[in-house]
């Protein structure tokens, strides 16, 4: 799966928590896709599979 499909399946709350864990600055209005692009693909796949 590509990043766009993984972002659609993940929850916004979970993506924000993962970004915070990695000290990634999100800006004012982050979307699921912009957060997903900043994370590694392996972590996204693990998050979606849970």
N, C-alpha and C positions, 0 to 999 in steps of 0.2 A: 504494500500500500504506500501511497505517497503521503506527504505531509498534510495536504489538504483533506484527504479522507480521514486521517488520524485525528485531525483537529475537529472535524465534524462529530466524531464519535466520542471524544473526550468531553468532560464537563469543565466549564469555565473555572469553577472553584478549584478543581484539582490542578488545572494548568497554572493558576495563580500561585497555589501552594508550592508547586514544583519550581516555578520561577523564583519564588522568594527563597527557597532552599539553596538555590544556586546564585543568589545575589544578583539577579538580572533586573535591571530597571525597566519598568513597563510603560511609563508615561501616563498621560491623563486618561485616555479611553482605550485600553487595549482590547483587541478582539481575540477570539480563540485562535485565529490563523496567525496573527502577528506574534502571539506568545509561542505558538507551536514552531514557528520558523526560527526562534531564538534558542530552542531546546534541541537536544540531539534526537535523532530518529529512534535510536534504541530505547531511550527513556519514554518517548511517546508510545511506542509499541507496547512497552511494559505497562504503562498507565491504562491504555485502552483494553488490554487483555484481562485486567483485574475485574 
